[in-house]
């Protein structure tokens, strides 16, 4: 390709994992937004990668923190981060903001949840989160919550009655209903119920790697058929060995395109642009982190002490350019690559956020 396309990461991070604060937090069960390091290297690497915008995770995901209060605090933390870097970052509320980020050479920051527990039993909180600029709400993490079952919940029960109310409220306020991490029935029921298109912002294809964090062809097809979006992650779950490669990423993208069509597939790497410099030290911390997740019951099948939560040969500032090169080698034309790298998420956002302010 002669020029870098718009690149929108449907789930990623803005962080320098090598900074002392971030490195120390990596072994903990819960990393708060205050422990992230958005420094000169973070911003320089994001710019150098060609990244236009990224959906970040903030708020309550797991653990014993007070979900609603913690989530409000995290939104305030990120508002501060964006405010402190006005030349580099732009809070994304609308599709126009995504275009503006690209035109002005800034990184668009999309606020998103990876668990909707913070809604509690007060459906009015959905409106509060929307007003504060949240644009993506993932219904569950790996475990079950009061909205539905996560991918590791053994009962696979689907949406609760309150969960249906939550989906309806998210529709009303034009927020993305993200079904990543959800159990199969929860995913299928939410996709069928939602009046607006839904997404699976970071996943793999279970037809290629039969693990709970990946989605079946039935789930992928239903989401796409209703105008939704599927983002493929750069995660170990793409290969049953736990050691996914760039070639695996391409295989999963290609399978998703074949199932969903080329207008509904993108990327949600689930990682930062800035790479970890000292992998040996990181591996030691990783073993501790995986053990903590297992003990807390929030881990996923396929996580092991030796499974890096990224693709070793598809990381750093060249990760998107390398993916473009591999897709070109696969025979993908530039128009299709542009869709996968960002255009499809942009168009999906336009279908969901159309009337948000």
C-alpha positions in Angstrom: 0.0 0.0 0.0 1.3 3.4 -0.9 0.0 5.2 2.2 -1.0 4.2 5.7 -4.8 3.7 6.1 -6.9 4.8 9.0 -6.0 2.4 11.8 -8.5 1.9 14.6 -7.8 -0.6 17.3 -11.1 -1.9 18.5 -9.5 -2.8 21.9 -6.0 -1.9 22.9 -3.9 0.0 25.4 -2.1 3.3 25.7 0.8 2.5 28.0 4.6 2.2 28.2 4.9 -1.3 29.9 8.6 -0.6 30.5 8.1 2.3 32.8 8.6 1.4 36.5 5.0 2.0 37.5 3.5 0.0 34.7 6.0 -2.8 35.1 5.3 -3.1 38.8 1.5 -3.2 38.1 1.8 -5.9 35.5 2.0 -8.7 38.0 -1.1 -7.5 39.9 -4.6 -8.9 39.4 -6.0 -5.4 38.8 -4.1 -2.6 37.0 -5.9 0.7 37.5 -5.7 3.5 35.0 -3.6 5.5 37.4 -0.9 2.8 37.1 -0.6 3.2 33.3 2.2 5.3 31.9 1.2 7.6 29.1 4.6 9.2 28.5 6.6 10.6 25.6 7.5 7.1 24.4 3.9 5.9 24.6 2.7 8.8 22.4 5.7 8.7 20.0 5.3 4.9 19.5 1.5 5.3 18.9 2.1 8.0 16.3 4.9 6.1 14.6 2.7 3.0 14.3 0.1 5.0 12.3 -2.6 4.5 14.9 -5.6 6.7 14.5 -7.7 5.7 17.5 -7.9 3.0 20.1 -10.7 1.7 22.4 -9.2 1.6 25.8 -10.5 -0.3 28.9 -11.4 1.7 31.9 -13.5 1.2 35.0 -14.4 -1.9 36.9 -13.5 -5.3 35.3 -12.9 -7.6 38.3 -12.0 -7.8 41.9 -13.3 -6.3 45.2 -13.3 -2.7 44.2 -16.7 -0.8 44.4 -17.7 -1.1 40.7 -19.6 2.2 40.2 -17.4 4.4 42.2 -14.2 2.9 40.8 -15.6 3.4 37.3 -16.4 7.0 37.8 -12.9 7.6 39.2 -11.3 5.9 36.2 -13.3 8.1 33.8 -12.0 11.1 35.6 -8.4 9.7 35.5 -8.6 9.3 31.7 -10.2 12.8 31.3 -7.1 14.1 33.1 -4.7 12.1 30.9 -6.4 13.4 27.7 -6.4 17.0 29.1 -2.7 16.8 30.0 -1.8 15.8 26.3 -4.0 18.1 24.2 -1.6 18.0 21.2 -1.5 14.2 21.2 -4.8 12.8 22.4 -8.5 13.4 21.6 -11.4 12.0 23.5 -13.7 10.3 21.0 -17.5 10.9 21.4 -18.5 10.8 17.7 -17.4 9.5 14.3 -16.5 13.1 13.5 -13.9 12.9 16.3 -12.3 9.8 14.6 -11.9 11.8 11.4 -10.6 14.8 13.4 -8.0 12.7 15.2 -6.6 11.5 11.8 -6.7 15.0 10.3 -5.0 16.6 13.3 -2.4 13.8 13.8 -3.7 13.0 17.3 -4.6 9.6 18.8 -8.4 9.2 19.3 -9.2 7.6 22.7 -12.5 5.7 22.9 -13.7 5.0 26.4 -14.9 1.4 26.9 -15.7 -1.1 29.6 -14.8 -4.8 29.7 -17.6 -5.5 32.3 -20.9 -3.8 32.8 -21.2 -4.7 36.5 -20.9 -0.9 37.3 -24.4 -0.5 36.1 -25.5 -2.2 39.3 -29.3 -2.4 39.6 -29.7 1.2 38.4 -30.4 1.3 34.7 -30.1 5.1 34.9 -26.4 4.7 35.2 -26.2 3.9 31.5 -27.2 7.5 30.7 -24.6 8.7 33.2 -21.9 6.8 31.5 -23.0 7.9 28.1 -22.9 11.6 29.2 -19.4 11.1 30.6 -18.2 9.9 27.2 -18.2 6.1 27.4 -18.9 4.7 24.0 -18.3 0.9 24.3 -19.9 -1.4 27.0 -18.8 -5.0 27.1 -21.6 -6.9 28.9 -19.5 -9.5 30.8 -15.9 -10.4 31.5 -15.0 -14.1 31.7 -17.1 -14.9 34.7 -20.9 -14.6 35.0 -22.4 -11.3 36.3 -26.0 -10.2 36.9 -26.4 -9.3 33.2 -25.3 -12.6 31.6 -22.7 -15.3 31.5 -19.1 -14.9 30.5 -17.1 -17.3 28.4 -15.8 -19.2 31.4 -19.2 -19.6 33.1 -20.0 -23.3 32.9 -23.8 -22.9 32.8 -23.8 -20.9 29.5 -27.2 -19.4 30.6 -27.5 -16.4 28.4 -28.9 -13.0 29.3 -30.7 -12.3 32.5 -34.0 -10.3 32.5 -32.0 -7.3 33.7 -29.4 -8.0 31.1 -32.1 -7.5 28.4 -33.0 -4.2 30.0 -29.3 -3.2 29.9 -29.0 -4.0 26.2 -32.2 -1.9 25.5 -30.7 1.0 27.5 -27.4 0.8 25.6 -29.4 0.9 22.4 -31.4 3.9 23.6 -28.2 5.8 24.4 -26.4 4.7 21.2 -23.5 2.9 23.0 -21.8 -0.1 21.4 -22.9 -3.5 22.9 -19.6 -5.4 23.0 -20.0 -9.2 23.3 -16.3 -10.0 23.7 -15.7 -12.4 26.7 -19.4 -13.4 26.7 -20.7 -16.9 26.8 -22.2 -18.3 23.6 -25.8 -18.0 24.6 -25.3 -14.5 26.0 -23.7 -13.5 22.8 -26.4 -15.0 20.6 -29.3 -13.6 22.7 -27.8 -10.1 22.9 -27.1 -10.0 19.2 -30.6 -11.1 18.4 -32.2 -8.7 20.9 -30.3 -5.5 20.2 -32.1 -3.0 17.9 -28.8 -1.6 16.8 -25.7 -3.6 15.5 -23.5 -5.2 18.1 -19.8 -6.0 18.2 -17.2 -8.5 19.4 -14.3 -6.1 19.6 -11.6 -8.6 20.4 -11.8 -12.3 19.8 -10.6 -15.2 17.6 -12.4 -17.9 15.6 -13.4 -21.1 17.5 -13.4 -23.0 14.3 -9.6 -22.6 14.1 -8.9 -22.8 17.9 -11.6 -24.4 20.1 -11.2 -22.2 23.2 -14.0 -20.4 25.1 -12.5 -16.9 24.4 -13.0 -17.5 20.7 -16.3 -17.2 18.9 -18.2 -19.8 16.9 -19.1 -19.3 13.3 -22.8 -19.0 14.4 -21.9 -16.1 16.7 -19.7 -14.4 14.1 -22.3 -14.8 11.4 -25.2 -13.4 13.5 -23.3 -10.3 14.6 -22.2 -9.6 11.0 -25.7 -10.3 9.6 -27.1 -7.5 11.8 -24.6 -4.9 10.7 -22.1 -5.5 13.5 -18.3 -5.7 13.8 -15.8 -8.4 14.8 -12.2 -7.5 15.8 -9.5 -10.2 15.8 -7.0 -10.0 18.7 -3.3 -10.6 18.8 -3.6 -13.1 21.7 -2.4 -16.6 22.6 -6.0 -18.0 22.2 -5.4 -18.0 18.4 -3.4 -21.2 18.7 -4.1 -24.2 20.9 -0.3 -24.3 21.7 -0.7 -20.9 23.5 2.0 -19.5 21.3 0.2 -17.6 18.6 2.1 -16.1 15.6 1.5 -13.4 13.1 0.5 -16.2 10.7 -2.3 -17.2 13.1 -3.6 -13.6 13.2 -3.9 -13.7 9.4 -5.6 -17.1 9.4 -8.2 -15.9 11.9 -8.8 -12.6 10.0 -9.2 -14.6 6.8 -11.7 -17.0 8.4 -13.7 -14.2 9.9 -13.8 -12.5 6.5 -15.1 -15.7 5.0 -17.8 -16.1 7.6 -18.8 -12.4 8.2 -17.9 -10.7 4.9 -15.2 -8.2 4.4 -17.3 -5.3 5.6 -17.6 -6.5 9.2 -14.0 -7.6 10.3 -11.3 -5.5 11.9 -8.6 -5.7 14.6 -8.8 -5.4 18.4 -5.3 -6.3 19.4 -5.8 -6.2 23.2 -2.4 -4.8 23.7 -0.3 -1.6 23.5 1.9 -0.4 20.7 5.0 0.1 22.9 6.6 -3.4 23.2 8.1 -4.9 26.4 11.9 -4.5 26.2 12.9 -7.1 28.8 11.0 -10.2 28.0 12.9 -12.4 30.5 11.8 -10.2 33.5 8.3 -9.9 32.1 8.0 -13.7 31.9 8.7 -14.0 35.6 6.0 -11.4 36.4 3.6 -13.1 34.0 3.7 -16.4 35.9 2.6 -14.5 39.0 -0.1 -12.6 37.2 -1.6 -15.8 35.6 -1.6 -17.5 39.0 -3.5 -14.6 40.5 -6.1 -14.7 37.8 -6.5 -18.4 38.2 -6.9 -18.1 42.0 -9.5 -15.3 41.6 -11.5 -17.3 39.1 -11.2 -14.8 36.3 -8.7 -16.5 34.0 -9.6 -18.1 30.7 -8.9 -21.6 29.2 -5.7 -21.3 27.3 -3.9 -19.0 29.8 -0.7 -20.6 31.1 2.5 -19.5 32.8 4.3 -19.5 29.5 1.6 -18.0 27.2 2.5 -14.4 26.4 -0.6 -12.2 26.1 0.5 -10.9 22.8 1.9 -12.2 19.5 5.7 -12.1 19.7 6.3 -11.5 16.0 3.5 -8.9 15.6 4.2 -6.2 18.2 5.8 -2.8 18.5 5.5 0.2 16.3 5.6 -1.9 13.1 2.8 -4.3 14.0 0.2 -2.7 11.8 2.6 -2.3 8.8 3.6 -5.9 9.2 0.0 -7.0 9.3 -0.6 -5.0 6.1 2.3 -6.7 4.5 1.1 -10.2 5.5 -2.4 -9.5 4.2 -0.9 -8.3 0.9 1.0 -11.5 0.7 -2.2 -13.3 1.3 -3.6 -11.6 -1.8 -5.8 -9.0 -0.1 -6.3 -5.9 -2.2 -5.7 -2.5 -0.6 -9.4 -1.6 -0.3 -10.1 -4.8 1.8 -7.0 -4.1 4.0 -8.2 -0.5 4.6 -11.5 -1.9 5.8 -9.9 -4.3 8.2 -7.4 -1.8 9.6 -10.0 0.8 10.4 -12.8 1.6 7.9 -15.1 -1.2 9.1 -14.9 0.0 12.7 -15.5 3.6 11.6 -18.6 2.5 9.6 -19.9 0.4 12.5 -19.4 3.3 14.9 -21.4 5.5 12.4 -24.3 3.0 12.6 -24.3 3.0 16.4 -23.2 6.4 17.5 -25.1 8.4 14.9 -27.0 10.5 17.3 -24.6 10.7 20.3 -23.3 14.1 21.3 
